[in-house]
Protein backbone atom coordinates (compact mmCIF):
# COMPACT_ATOMS: atom_id res chain seq x y z
CA UNK A 1 0.00 0.00 0.00
CA UNK A 2 1.55 3.36 -1.02
CA UNK A 3 1.69 6.14 1.52
CA UNK A 4 -0.07 8.70 -0.72
CA UNK A 5 -2.60 8.52 -3.54
CA UNK A 6 -2.54 11.78 -5.51
CA UNK A 7 -5.65 12.38 -7.61
CA UNK A 8 -5.22 14.77 -10.56
CA UNK A 9 -8.34 15.69 -12.62
CA UNK A 10 -7.31 16.83 -16.09
CA UNK A 11 -10.39 18.19 -17.88
CA UNK A 12 -9.53 21.30 -19.89
CA UNK A 13 -5.89 21.52 -18.75
CA UNK A 14 -4.04 19.23 -21.16
CA UNK A 15 -1.61 22.04 -21.94
CA UNK A 16 -0.46 22.26 -18.32
CA UNK A 17 -0.95 18.66 -17.20
CA UNK A 18 2.68 17.71 -17.79
CA UNK A 19 3.79 20.34 -15.25
CA UNK A 20 1.47 18.88 -12.61
CA UNK A 21 2.48 15.26 -13.22
CA UNK A 22 6.18 16.08 -13.41
CA UNK A 23 6.01 18.01 -10.13
CA UNK A 24 4.72 14.84 -8.42
CA UNK A 25 7.11 12.40 -10.10
CA UNK A 26 10.07 14.64 -9.20
CA UNK A 27 9.34 14.44 -5.44
CA UNK A 28 12.15 13.10 -3.26
CA UNK A 29 9.61 10.95 -1.36
CA UNK A 30 8.66 8.19 -3.79
CA UNK A 31 6.09 6.06 -1.94
CA UNK A 32 2.97 7.21 -3.81
CA UNK A 33 0.63 6.47 -6.68
CA UNK A 34 -0.38 9.17 -9.14
CA UNK A 35 -3.95 8.86 -10.44
CA UNK A 36 -4.65 10.96 -13.55
CA UNK A 37 -8.38 11.27 -14.20
CA UNK A 38 -9.05 11.90 -17.91
CA UNK A 39 -12.24 12.51 -19.90
CA UNK A 40 -11.72 9.43 -22.07
CA UNK A 41 -9.10 7.53 -24.09
CA UNK A 42 -9.33 10.03 -26.97
CA UNK A 43 -9.04 13.16 -24.80
CA UNK A 44 -5.88 15.29 -25.26
CA UNK A 45 -5.01 14.90 -21.57
CA UNK A 46 -5.21 11.10 -21.88
CA UNK A 47 -2.29 11.12 -24.30
CA UNK A 48 -0.22 13.22 -21.91
CA UNK A 49 -1.03 10.94 -18.97
CA UNK A 50 -0.38 7.80 -21.04
CA UNK A 51 3.11 9.06 -21.93
CA UNK A 52 3.89 9.52 -18.23
CA UNK A 53 2.42 6.12 -17.36
CA UNK A 54 4.68 4.49 -19.96
CA UNK A 55 7.70 6.03 -18.24
CA UNK A 56 6.65 5.47 -14.61
CA UNK A 57 4.56 2.59 -13.25
CA UNK A 58 3.27 4.74 -10.38
CA UNK A 59 1.04 6.67 -12.83
CA UNK A 60 -2.49 5.24 -13.15
CA UNK A 61 -5.11 6.36 -15.69
CA UNK A 62 -8.78 6.62 -14.75
CA UNK A 63 -11.62 7.88 -16.97
CA UNK A 64 -14.54 10.08 -15.94
CA UNK A 65 -16.96 11.72 -18.44
CA UNK A 66 -16.50 15.51 -18.57
CA UNK A 67 -20.25 16.04 -18.35
CA UNK A 68 -20.21 14.77 -14.76
CA UNK A 69 -17.92 17.58 -13.61
CA UNK A 70 -14.93 18.04 -11.31
CA UNK A 71 -16.55 16.39 -8.28
CA UNK A 72 -17.24 13.17 -10.20
CA UNK A 73 -13.67 13.12 -11.53
CA UNK A 74 -12.27 13.35 -8.01
CA UNK A 75 -14.67 10.68 -6.79
CA UNK A 76 -13.50 8.38 -9.58
CA UNK A 77 -9.91 8.92 -8.47
CA UNK A 78 -10.82 8.15 -4.85
CA UNK A 79 -12.45 4.86 -5.89
CA UNK A 80 -9.29 3.86 -7.76
CA UNK A 81 -6.95 4.87 -4.91
CA UNK A 82 -5.14 2.40 -2.67
CA UNK A 83 -2.88 4.71 -0.65
CA UNK A 84 -3.01 5.44 3.04
CA UNK A 85 -3.66 9.16 2.47
CA UNK A 86 -5.45 11.00 -0.34
CA UNK A 87 -4.26 14.24 -1.90
CA UNK A 88 -5.99 16.22 -4.63
CA UNK A 89 -4.08 18.29 -7.16
CA UNK A 90 -5.67 20.26 -9.98
CA UNK A 91 -4.23 19.47 -13.39
CA UNK A 92 -2.87 22.98 -13.84
CA UNK A 93 -1.27 23.25 -10.37
CA UNK A 94 2.00 21.79 -9.07
CA UNK A 95 3.41 20.28 -5.88
CA UNK A 96 6.20 22.26 -4.26
CA UNK A 97 9.59 20.49 -4.17
CA UNK A 98 9.91 18.31 -1.06
CA UNK A 99 6.20 18.53 -0.32
CA UNK A 100 5.53 14.79 0.08
CA UNK A 101 8.59 14.32 2.30
CA UNK A 102 7.36 17.13 4.55
CA UNK A 103 3.87 15.58 4.72
CA UNK A 104 5.29 12.16 5.58
CA UNK A 105 7.49 13.62 8.30
CA UNK A 106 4.60 15.55 9.81
CA UNK A 107 2.38 12.45 9.83
CA UNK A 108 5.10 10.58 11.73
CA UNK A 109 4.83 13.26 14.41
CA UNK A 110 1.04 13.45 14.55
CA UNK A 111 0.09 9.83 14.02
CA UNK A 112 -2.68 8.79 11.64
CA UNK A 113 -4.92 11.83 11.84
CA UNK A 114 -8.05 12.06 9.73
CA UNK A 115 -6.99 15.28 8.02
CA UNK A 116 -3.65 17.05 7.73
CA UNK A 117 -4.11 20.64 6.60
CA UNK A 118 -1.25 22.53 4.94
CA UNK A 119 -0.48 25.84 3.27
CA UNK A 120 -0.54 26.74 -0.41
CA UNK A 121 0.64 29.69 -2.47
CA UNK A 122 -0.82 31.42 -5.51
CA UNK A 123 1.54 32.10 -8.41
CA UNK A 124 1.07 33.41 -11.97
CA UNK A 125 1.07 30.51 -14.42
CA UNK A 126 3.89 32.05 -16.48
CA UNK A 127 6.36 31.32 -13.67
CA UNK A 128 6.19 34.60 -11.81
CA UNK A 129 6.77 35.26 -8.15
CA UNK A 130 4.22 33.90 -5.64
CA UNK A 131 1.49 36.46 -4.94
CA UNK A 132 -0.05 35.19 -1.71
CA UNK A 133 0.31 32.35 0.75
CA UNK A 134 -2.80 30.91 2.37
CA UNK A 135 -3.64 28.04 4.69
CA UNK A 136 -5.45 27.06 7.85
CA UNK A 137 -5.90 29.72 10.51
CA UNK A 138 -3.47 29.84 13.45
CA UNK A 139 -4.42 27.69 16.45
CA UNK A 140 -3.47 27.87 20.09
CA UNK A 141 -3.38 24.08 20.53
CA UNK A 142 0.11 22.83 21.39
CA UNK A 143 -0.46 19.13 20.74
CA UNK A 144 0.65 17.67 17.37
CA UNK A 145 -2.95 16.61 16.66
CA UNK A 146 -6.27 17.73 18.08
CA UNK A 147 -10.01 17.54 17.51
CA UNK A 148 -11.74 20.16 15.35
CA UNK A 149 -13.71 21.26 18.42
CA UNK A 150 -10.46 22.46 20.04
CA UNK A 151 -9.89 24.86 17.10
CA UNK A 152 -13.32 25.69 15.70
CA UNK A 153 -11.99 28.47 13.44
CA UNK A 154 -9.22 26.39 11.94
CA UNK A 155 -10.70 25.86 8.48
CA UNK A 156 -14.47 26.06 8.08
CA UNK A 157 -15.25 25.39 4.44
CA UNK A 158 -13.12 28.14 2.89
CA UNK A 159 -10.08 26.00 2.05
CA UNK A 160 -10.00 24.17 -1.30
CA UNK A 161 -9.88 20.37 -1.41
CA UNK A 162 -6.25 20.42 -2.49
CA UNK A 163 -5.14 22.14 0.74
CA UNK A 164 -5.14 18.98 2.91
CA UNK A 165 -4.26 15.29 2.99
CA UNK A 166 -7.13 12.94 3.95
CA UNK A 167 -6.82 9.47 5.48
CA UNK A 168 -8.44 7.19 2.93
CA UNK A 169 -10.00 4.85 5.49
CA UNK A 170 -11.62 7.91 7.13
CA UNK A 171 -13.09 8.98 3.79
CA UNK A 172 -14.45 5.52 2.96
CA UNK A 173 -15.74 4.83 6.49
CA UNK A 174 -17.87 7.98 6.37
CA UNK A 175 -18.76 7.48 2.70
CA UNK A 176 -17.54 10.99 1.90
CA UNK A 177 -17.82 12.15 -1.71
CA UNK A 178 -17.59 15.39 -3.63
CA UNK A 179 -21.03 16.84 -4.39
CA UNK A 180 -22.06 17.90 -7.88
CA UNK A 181 -22.01 21.50 -9.08
CA UNK A 182 -19.59 24.40 -9.23
CA UNK A 183 -19.06 24.66 -5.46
CA UNK A 184 -17.90 21.10 -4.94
CA UNK A 185 -14.94 22.18 -2.76
CA UNK A 186 -17.26 24.00 -0.39
CA UNK A 187 -19.48 20.95 0.04
CA UNK A 188 -16.50 18.66 0.51
CA UNK A 189 -14.95 20.96 3.09
CA UNK A 190 -18.12 21.03 5.13
CA UNK A 191 -18.51 17.23 5.08
CA UNK A 192 -14.90 16.69 6.11
CA UNK A 193 -15.08 19.25 8.92
CA UNK A 194 -18.18 17.63 10.41
CA UNK A 195 -16.87 14.06 10.20
CA UNK A 196 -13.21 14.50 11.26
CA UNK A 197 -12.21 13.53 14.81
CA UNK A 198 -8.44 14.19 14.80
CA UNK A 199 -6.73 16.78 12.61
CA UNK A 200 -3.29 18.37 12.38
CA UNK A 201 -1.58 21.25 10.60
CA UNK A 202 1.61 21.49 8.55
CA UNK A 203 2.92 25.07 8.34
CA UNK A 204 4.56 24.63 4.95
CA UNK A 205 3.59 25.33 1.34
CA UNK A 206 2.69 22.06 -0.36
CA UNK A 207 0.69 23.15 -3.43
CA UNK A 208 1.39 25.99 -5.83
CA UNK A 209 -1.88 27.17 -7.31
CA UNK A 210 -1.14 28.67 -10.73
CA UNK A 211 -3.22 31.71 -11.64
CA UNK A 212 -4.17 32.74 -15.16
CA UNK A 213 -3.80 36.51 -14.99
CA UNK A 214 -5.32 38.66 -17.74
CA UNK A 215 -2.96 41.63 -17.50
CA UNK A 216 -4.79 43.61 -14.79
CA UNK A 217 -3.59 44.47 -11.31
CA UNK A 218 -6.94 45.80 -10.14
CA UNK A 219 -7.87 42.53 -8.46
CA UNK A 220 -5.14 43.20 -5.87
CA UNK A 221 -6.76 46.42 -4.64
CA UNK A 222 -10.48 46.06 -5.32
CA UNK A 223 -12.59 44.24 -2.72
CA UNK A 224 -14.32 42.15 -5.40
CA UNK A 225 -11.04 40.48 -6.40
CA UNK A 226 -11.37 38.86 -9.81
CA UNK A 227 -15.18 38.91 -9.71
CA UNK A 228 -16.69 41.06 -12.48
CA UNK A 229 -13.21 42.04 -13.64
CA UNK A 230 -14.14 42.03 -17.34
CA UNK A 231 -16.75 44.82 -17.22
CA UNK A 232 -14.76 46.79 -14.67
CA UNK A 233 -11.54 46.48 -16.66
CA UNK A 234 -13.07 47.37 -20.00
CA UNK A 235 -15.03 50.32 -18.65
CA UNK A 236 -11.93 51.84 -17.08
CA UNK A 237 -9.92 50.99 -20.19
CA UNK A 238 -12.31 52.98 -22.38
CA UNK A 239 -12.37 55.91 -19.95
CA UNK A 240 -8.56 56.09 -19.77
CA UNK A 241 -8.26 55.76 -23.54
CA UNK A 242 -10.58 58.74 -23.99
CA UNK A 243 -8.62 60.65 -21.34
CA UNK A 244 -5.42 60.13 -23.34
CA UNK A 245 -7.17 61.39 -26.49
CA UNK A 246 -8.38 64.43 -24.55
CA UNK A 247 -4.79 65.10 -23.55
CA UNK A 248 -3.81 65.03 -27.23
CA UNK A 249 -6.49 67.63 -27.94
CA UNK A 250 -5.20 69.90 -25.16
CA UNK A 251 -1.61 69.60 -26.36
CA UNK A 252 -2.57 70.41 -29.96
CA UNK A 253 -4.62 73.38 -28.75
CA UNK A 254 -1.56 74.98 -27.15
CA UNK A 255 -1.91 73.68 -23.57
CA UNK A 256 1.11 71.44 -23.99
CA UNK A 257 1.97 70.81 -20.35
CA UNK A 258 -1.57 69.92 -19.28
CA UNK A 259 -2.07 67.76 -22.35
CA UNK A 260 1.14 65.75 -22.03
CA UNK A 261 0.58 65.20 -18.32
CA UNK A 262 -2.92 63.89 -19.04
CA UNK A 263 -1.63 61.58 -21.81
CA UNK A 264 1.19 60.25 -19.61
CA UNK A 265 -1.09 59.74 -16.60
CA UNK A 266 -3.74 57.97 -18.66
CA UNK A 267 -1.21 55.61 -20.25
CA UNK A 268 0.37 54.86 -16.88
CA UNK A 269 -2.99 54.06 -15.30
CA UNK A 270 -3.91 52.04 -18.37
CA UNK A 271 -0.94 49.75 -17.74
CA UNK A 272 -2.47 48.74 -14.41
CA UNK A 273 -5.88 48.15 -15.98
CA UNK A 274 -4.94 46.41 -19.24
CA UNK A 275 -1.33 46.61 -20.25
CA UNK A 276 -1.94 45.43 -23.82
CA UNK A 277 -4.15 48.48 -24.42
CA UNK A 278 -1.43 50.72 -22.95
CA UNK A 279 1.00 49.25 -25.49
CA UNK A 280 -1.42 49.52 -28.42
CA UNK A 281 -2.42 53.09 -27.58
CA UNK A 282 1.15 54.21 -27.02
CA UNK A 283 2.24 52.83 -30.39
CA UNK A 284 -0.79 54.27 -32.19
CA UNK A 285 -0.43 57.77 -30.74
CA UNK A 286 3.31 57.74 -31.42
CA UNK A 287 2.66 56.76 -35.06
CA UNK A 288 0.01 59.48 -35.42
CA UNK A 289 2.31 62.11 -33.93
CA UNK A 290 5.17 61.06 -36.22
CA UNK A 291 2.86 61.23 -39.25
CA UNK A 292 1.68 64.75 -38.34
CA UNK A 293 5.25 65.93 -37.76
CA UNK A 294 6.50 64.51 -41.07
CA UNK A 295 3.56 66.03 -42.94
CA UNK A 296 4.26 69.46 -41.50
CA UNK A 297 7.99 69.21 -42.14
CA UNK A 298 7.40 68.31 -45.78
CA UNK A 299 5.30 71.48 -46.06
CA UNK A 300 8.12 73.46 -44.44
CA UNK A 301 6.11 74.10 -41.30
CA UNK A 302 7.22 73.47 -37.71
CA UNK A 303 5.86 70.27 -36.20
CA UNK A 304 4.67 72.08 -33.11
CA UNK A 305 5.54 71.59 -29.46
CA UNK A 306 2.27 69.78 -28.75
CA UNK A 307 2.78 67.19 -31.47
CA UNK A 308 6.38 66.51 -30.48
CA UNK A 309 5.51 66.29 -26.79
CA UNK A 310 2.65 63.83 -27.32
CA UNK A 311 4.80 61.73 -29.67
CA UNK A 312 7.63 61.58 -27.14
CA UNK A 313 5.30 60.63 -24.29
CA UNK A 314 3.58 57.96 -26.39
CA UNK A 315 6.92 56.46 -27.48
CA UNK A 316 8.11 56.43 -23.88
CA UNK A 317 4.86 54.78 -22.76
CA UNK A 318 5.16 52.03 -25.36
CA UNK A 319 8.77 51.26 -24.45
CA UNK A 320 8.02 51.55 -20.73
CA UNK A 321 5.08 49.15 -21.05
CA UNK A 322 7.31 46.49 -22.60
CA UNK A 323 10.08 46.93 -20.02
CA UNK A 324 7.75 47.07 -17.02
CA UNK A 325 5.79 44.04 -18.20
CA UNK A 326 9.04 42.13 -18.49
CA UNK A 327 10.19 43.28 -15.05
CA UNK A 328 6.86 42.15 -13.54
CA UNK A 329 7.11 38.85 -15.42
CA UNK A 330 3.93 39.36 -17.36
CA UNK A 331 3.24 36.78 -20.09
CA UNK A 332 5.36 37.14 -23.20
CA UNK A 333 3.92 37.38 -26.68
CA UNK A 334 4.55 33.69 -27.22
CA UNK A 335 2.76 32.86 -23.94
CA UNK A 336 -0.27 34.84 -25.06
CA UNK A 337 -0.32 33.18 -28.49
CA UNK A 338 -0.10 29.73 -26.91
CA UNK A 339 -2.93 30.66 -24.54
CA UNK A 340 -5.06 31.69 -27.53
CA UNK A 341 -4.32 28.66 -29.71
CA UNK A 342 -4.75 26.10 -26.94
CA UNK A 343 -8.05 27.47 -25.61
CA UNK A 344 -6.48 28.73 -22.36
CA UNK A 345 -4.23 25.63 -22.22
CA UNK A 346 -7.05 23.14 -22.59
CA UNK A 347 -4.87 21.60 -25.33
CA UNK A 348 -1.12 20.92 -25.46
CA UNK A 349 1.20 23.71 -26.60
CA UNK A 350 1.67 24.28 -30.32
CA UNK A 351 5.10 23.57 -31.81
CA UNK A 352 4.94 26.55 -34.21
CA UNK A 353 2.46 29.04 -32.74
CA UNK A 354 3.28 32.14 -34.79
CA UNK A 355 2.71 30.68 -38.31
CA UNK A 356 -0.53 29.17 -37.03
CA UNK A 357 -1.57 32.57 -35.66
CA UNK A 358 -0.91 34.23 -39.03
CA UNK A 359 -3.09 31.66 -40.79
CA UNK A 360 -5.78 32.20 -38.22
CA UNK A 361 -5.57 35.98 -38.71
CA UNK A 362 -6.02 35.61 -42.47
CA UNK A 363 -9.07 33.39 -42.09
CA UNK A 364 -10.58 35.63 -39.43
CA UNK A 365 -10.30 38.92 -41.32
CA UNK A 366 -11.60 37.40 -44.54
CA UNK A 367 -14.68 36.23 -42.67
CA UNK A 368 -14.94 39.59 -40.90
CA UNK A 369 -14.89 41.45 -44.22
CA UNK A 370 -17.46 39.07 -45.68
CA UNK A 371 -19.81 39.82 -42.80
CA UNK A 372 -19.20 43.55 -43.18
CA UNK A 373 -20.12 43.37 -46.86
CA UNK A 374 -23.32 41.56 -45.94
CA UNK A 375 -24.15 44.11 -43.22
CA UNK A 376 -22.16 47.23 -44.21
CA UNK A 377 -23.47 49.71 -41.63
CA UNK A 378 -20.41 49.52 -39.36
CA UNK A 379 -17.95 49.76 -42.26
CA UNK A 380 -19.83 52.73 -43.72
CA UNK A 381 -19.83 54.53 -40.39
CA UNK A 382 -16.11 53.87 -39.99
CA UNK A 383 -15.35 55.33 -43.43
CA UNK A 384 -17.58 58.36 -42.85
CA UNK A 385 -16.12 58.92 -39.39
CA UNK A 386 -12.54 58.71 -40.64
CA UNK A 387 -13.32 61.14 -43.48
CA UNK A 388 -14.99 63.60 -41.15
CA UNK A 389 -12.22 63.47 -38.53
CA UNK A 390 -9.39 63.87 -41.03
CA UNK A 391 -11.17 66.44 -43.20
CA UNK A 392 -12.48 68.69 -40.45
CA UNK A 393 -9.91 68.33 -37.69
CA UNK A 394 -6.61 67.67 -39.44
CA UNK A 395 -3.95 66.72 -36.89
CA UNK A 396 -6.38 65.89 -34.11
CA UNK A 397 -8.40 63.81 -36.55
CA UNK A 398 -5.34 61.66 -37.17
CA UNK A 399 -5.02 61.06 -33.42
CA UNK A 400 -8.70 60.06 -33.33
CA UNK A 401 -8.12 57.55 -36.14
CA UNK A 402 -5.03 56.19 -34.34
CA UNK A 403 -6.96 55.75 -31.10
CA UNK A 404 -9.79 53.95 -32.89
CA UNK A 405 -7.19 51.66 -34.47
CA UNK A 406 -6.51 50.12 -31.05
CA UNK A 407 -9.92 48.47 -31.26
CA UNK A 408 -8.78 46.60 -34.37
CA UNK A 409 -5.48 45.68 -32.70
CA UNK A 410 -7.37 44.24 -29.73
CA UNK A 411 -9.58 42.25 -32.09
CA UNK A 412 -6.50 41.05 -33.99
CA UNK A 413 -5.13 39.67 -30.73
CA UNK A 414 -8.26 37.47 -30.52
CA UNK A 415 -8.83 36.20 -34.09
CA UNK A 416 -11.77 33.98 -33.24
CA UNK A 417 -14.90 34.66 -35.25
CA UNK A 418 -17.03 33.20 -32.46
CA UNK A 419 -15.77 36.01 -30.20
CA UNK A 420 -17.60 38.72 -32.12
CA UNK A 421 -16.20 42.22 -32.15
CA UNK A 422 -18.89 44.25 -30.40
CA UNK A 423 -16.88 43.99 -27.18
CA UNK A 424 -13.29 43.69 -28.39
CA UNK A 425 -13.50 46.27 -31.15
CA UNK A 426 -15.59 48.78 -29.19
CA UNK A 427 -12.91 51.52 -29.27
CA UNK A 428 -13.24 51.61 -33.06
CA UNK A 429 -16.69 53.17 -32.58
CA UNK A 430 -14.82 56.33 -31.62
CA UNK A 431 -14.58 57.14 -35.33
CA UNK A 432 -18.34 57.22 -36.00
CA UNK A 433 -19.06 58.95 -32.68
CA UNK A 434 -16.55 61.77 -33.29
CA UNK A 435 -16.12 61.84 -37.06
CA UNK A 436 -19.69 61.59 -38.35
CA UNK A 437 -20.90 64.72 -36.46
CA UNK A 438 -17.87 66.59 -37.81
CA UNK A 439 -18.73 65.46 -41.32
CA UNK A 440 -22.30 66.69 -40.91
CA UNK A 441 -21.28 69.91 -39.19
CA UNK A 442 -20.89 71.98 -42.37
CA UNK A 443 -24.11 70.62 -43.81
CA UNK A 444 -26.03 71.49 -40.65
CA UNK A 445 -24.70 75.05 -40.64
CA UNK A 446 -25.20 75.72 -44.38
CA UNK A 447 -28.13 78.15 -45.14
CA UNK A 448 -31.04 76.50 -46.90
CA UNK A 449 -31.66 79.03 -49.73
CA UNK A 450 -34.74 77.34 -51.15
CA UNK A 451 -36.50 76.71 -47.84
CA UNK A 452 -38.85 79.43 -46.65
CA UNK A 453 -38.56 80.72 -43.13
CA UNK A 454 -35.93 82.45 -41.01
CA UNK A 455 -32.30 81.94 -41.94
CA UNK A 456 -29.88 80.66 -39.24
CA UNK A 457 -27.16 83.03 -38.24
CA UNK A 458 -23.79 82.16 -39.67
CA UNK A 459 -21.43 80.84 -37.06
CA UNK A 460 -17.69 81.31 -37.08
CA UNK A 461 -15.49 78.33 -37.84
CA UNK A 462 -14.47 77.06 -34.42
CA UNK A 463 -11.54 75.09 -35.68
CA UNK A 464 -8.30 76.12 -34.05
CA UNK A 465 -5.45 76.69 -36.51
CA UNK A 466 -3.27 74.62 -34.20
CA UNK A 467 -5.22 71.46 -35.01
CA UNK A 468 -4.70 71.67 -38.78
N, C-alpha and C positions, 0 to 999 in steps of 0.2 A: 504494500500500500504506500503510494507516494505521500509525502508530507503535505504538498499543496496541489490543488487542482485549480488551474487558472482558466476561467471561461472568458472567451473573447468573441463577442458578436461582431459581425463584419458587414452588415448590410449598409451599402452606400459609402463605404470607406476603403474600397479596394486599392485606391491610390496611396493610402497611408498604412495599410495593414502590415506591410513588411516591416515598418518601423516598430510597430507594436510587438510583433512576433519576435523580431530580432532582439528587442530590449529584454524579453523574457529568457530567450535562449542564451543570452550573454551573461546571465546572472552567475555569480560565483557559487551560489548554493544550487545544486543540481537535482535535488530530490523533489521533482514536480512532474506533473503532466499538463500539457498545454492544449486546451480544447478550443478549436476554432469553429465557431458556429456560422455556417454559410447558408445562403438562400437556396442553393441547389447545386448539382454537379456542373451545370453550365454557367453558373454565375462567375463574374470576373474574380471575385474574392476567392472562389473555390480553387482556381488555378494557382493563386498566390499561396494559399494554405497547403495545397498538394505539393508544391515545390519544397516548402519547408518540411513537410512530413516525409518526403523522400530523403531528405538530408538528416533528419533527426527523428528517432522512433518515439520520442516523448510527445510529438505533435499528433493530435487526434482530430479528425474531421467529423463534424456533426451537421446535419441539415435541418433547417427550420424555415418554412415558407415565409417570405417577407410580409405577406398580408397579415400574419398573426402578430407582428410587431416585436419591439425590443424585449418586452417581458417574456414572451413565448420563447424567444431565442435564448435568453438566459436560463429559463426553466429547462429547455432541452439540454443545455450544457450541464446543468445540475444533475439531471437524470443520468447523463453519461459519465459523471465524475466518480472517481474511486479514492480520491485523496482524503487525508484527515481534515484539512481545512480548505474552504472554498474562497477564492478571490475572483473578483470581476474586474475586467479591464476593457474599456471601450476600444474598438478597433483603430481609432485614430489617436489614442493616448499611448504613453509608454511607462514602463517601470523604471524608477531611478536605479542607478547602479548600486549594487549591494543591498537592494530592498529585501529580497527573500532571506538573505542571511540575517538581516536585522530582525525580521519577523520571527524567524526560527529561534534566535537568541532570546527575544522577549518572551516567547511562549515557554521556553525552558524556565524562565524566572517566574512566570505567572501560573504555570500549570495549564491544563486543558480548559481554558475559559470558553464560554459560548461565543463571545465576540471580542475581537481585538481591533479597536479603533486606531487609526493612524492619520497622519497629516498628508496633505497633497498640496501641490503648487500649480498655478495657472501660468502657462507660457504661450507666447505667440507660436503658431505652427511653423513659421519660417525660421525657427531656431534662435529666437530673440531671448532676452533676459527674462527670468521669471517676473511676473507682475505682482502676484499675491500668493501668500501661503495661508492655507485654511486647514482646520481640523477640529477635533472635539474640544469643547470648552474646558478651561482649567478646572481641576477638582482638588479638594482639600484632603481627600483620602490618601493615607500614606501606604496602605497595603498594596502589594503588586496587583491583586485583583479584588473586585468588590461587586456588590449587587447594584443594579441600576437605581434602587431606592436610596442608596447612600449618596448618589450624585444625580439627582433628578434633572439637572440642567445640562447634563453631559452632552447629549446629542439631540434629543427630540427626533424629528423626522427631516431635519434640514440637510443632513449629510447625504451625498449620493451613495449608491450601492457600492461603488468602487473605492470607498474610503474606509473599508474594514475587511478583516478576514473572519469568516464564519465557520464554526465547527460543523462539519457535514452531518454528523449524527444528530446534532441539535436541530439542524434544518429539517432533516427527514423525520425526526421524532415528533416535531410539531407540525409537520406537513406544510411547511412554509413555501410559498410560491409568489412570484412576481405577478401582480394584478395586470389586467389589460389597460390600455389607454396611454396617454402621453405622460401622466404623472406616476409612472410605475415605480420610480425610486422613492417617492413619498409614501406610497402604500407599503412598499417593502420595509422602509425604515420604521414605520409605525408597528408593523407586525413583529419585527425583530425586537424592538424596544419593549414591547409588552411581554414577549415570550422569554427573553433572556434572563438568566438567574445570576451568572457570573460574567463580568466583563473586565477588560483591561485596556490600557492606552499605551501606545508607542509614540513618543514625541520625536518623530522623524518623518521626513517626506518619503513616501513610498511610490506614489503615482504622480506623474506629470501630465496634467490635463492641458492638451494643446488647443489654443483658441484660434479661431479663424477671423482675424480682425479685418475690417473693411476700410481701413485708412482713416478712421476718426478717433480722436482722443476724448470726445465728449462724454463717452460712457464712464470715464474716470471721475468726472466732476458732477454729472447730473444724477439726481437721486433715482431716476428710472433705470439707470444702468443701460443695458443694450435694448431694453424694451422700447418699441416705437422709434428706434433710431433712424429708420429710413425716412419717414416724413419729417422728423426733426432735422436730420442732416440736410435733406434736400431743400427744405424751406430756408434754412440759414445759408446754404450754399447760394441760392438764388439772390437772397438779400445782399450778401457780401459781393457777389458778382456785379449787381447793380450799383453798389456803393463804389466799387472800383471804376465803373464806367462814369459815374458822377464825378469822381476825382479827375478823370480825363477831361471832362467838360470844363471843370474849374480851371485846370491848368491851361487849356487852350484859350480860355476866356481872359487870361492874364493873371489869374490868382494862382501862380505857380506853386508857391509854398503850400498853401492849403490843399491844392489838388494832388500834389505828389505825396503829401502825408496821408491823405485819404486813400490813395491807390496803394501805398505801401502797407498801411494798416489793414486794409481789406484783404490784401493778398496774404499777409501774415496770419490773420485770423482764419482765412480760408484753408491754410495748411492744416490747422487743427480740426477743421470740420471735414474736409475732403481733399486730401493733398493732391490727388490727380487733377482736380479742377484748378487748384492753385498753379500747377505746372502748365496745364492747357491755357489758362487765362494769361499767365505771364508770357508764354511764348507768343500767343496771339496778339497781345497788346504791343509786345516788342516788335513783332513783324509789321503791325500797322504803323507804329511810330517810325520805323525805318523807312517804310514806303512813303509816308508823308514827307519825311526829311529829304529823301532822294528826289521826289517830285519837285519840291521847292528849290533844291539846289540846281536841278537841271533847268529851271526857269530863272536862275540867277537871283533867287530870293533867299533870305536867311531862313533856316529851318524853324527858328523860334525856340525860346527857352522852355516853354511848356512842352513842346513835342520832344525835345531832347531829354528833359527831366523825366517825363513819363516813360520814354523808351529805356532810359538807364535804370529806372526803378523796376520796370517789368523784366528786363534782362537779369538784374540782380535777384529778383524773386524767383525766376525760373531756375537759375543756377543754385540759389540757396535751397530751393525745394528739393532738388536732387541730392545735394550734399547732406541736408538735414535728414532726409528720409534714409539715406545710407547710414548716417550716424546713429539713428534710432532703430536701425535694422528692420525697416519696413520691407515688405516683399519687393523683390526685383521685378523687372519686366518679364523675365522668363518665368518667375513664380506665378505672376498674374496670368500669363498665357496658359500655363499648365492648369491653373485653377479653372480657367474658362473651358479649355478643351476636355477636361476630365469631369465636368459637371461638379465642381467643388470637390474634386478628388474622390468621386464615387467610382472612377475607373483608374487603372494604372497610368502612370506618367507616359506622355508621348515621347518617342525617340527624337523626332524632328518637329518641335512645336511651331517654329516660326513659318516654315513653308506651308504647314497645314493652316495656320492662321491666315496667311495671304490668300489661299484658296477659299477659305471661308468668307473672307472679306469680299472677294469678287462675286461669289454666289449671293451674298447678302445684299450688296448694293444693286445688283441686277434686279433682284426681286423687289427691292425697295423702289427703284425707278419704275418698274412695271406697275406697281400699285399706285404710284403717284400719277402715272399716265392714265390709269383707270379712274382715279379720283383726284383731279389736278388742283383742287382748291388750295392745299397747303403750298404746293410748288408755285402757284400763281401769286399767292400772298408773299412768299419769300422773294420772288423776282421783283414784284412791285415795291416791297419794303426796301430792298437793296437799292433799287433805282431812286426812290425817294430820298433815302438817307444820303447817298453819294451825290445826288444832283442838288439837293437843297442845303446840305450841311457840310459838304466838302471834307475837311480833315476829320471832324468829329464823326461824320457819317462812316468813314473808314474804320474808326474805332468801334462803332456800333456793329458793323459787319464782322469785325474780328471777334468781338465778344460773342455774337451769335454763333460764330464758327465753333466755339467750344461745345455747343450742343451736338454738332456733328462728330466732333472728336470723341465725346463721351459715348455716343452711339457706336462709333467705330471700334471702341474698346469692348463692345458687347455685340458682336455681329451674329446675333441669333434672331431670326425673323419672328420667332414665337414671343420674344421680349419686344413688344412693339414700342415705337418711339415716342408715344405721348409723354412718357415719364422721362426717358433718358435724353430726349432731344428737346426738352422743354425750353432751354435757353435760346434755341433758334427762333422761337416765337418773338423774340425781341425785335427782329427785323420787321415783321408786319405791325407790331404794336407801335414802334417808333417811326418806321419809314413810310407806311401807308398814309397816316395823317399829314406827314410832310409833303407827300406827293399830291395830296388833295388840297393842301393849304392854298396854293395859288388859284386853283379853280374856285374854291369857296369865297375868296376875296375878290374875284374878278366881277366887275359890274355887268349885270344882265341887261344889255341895251334894248332888247326886244320885249322885255317883260314889263308891263305897266306897274306903277307903284313907286314908292320912294326908293331912291338909290342909296346903297350903303356908303358910308364915308370911307374914303381910301385910307388905308392904314400904312404906316411906314414899314419898310422891310426890317424885321427885327434881327436879321442875321448879323452877327458880329463879324467884322472883317478878319478877326483873329482865326475864326473857324474855317476860313476858306483855304 
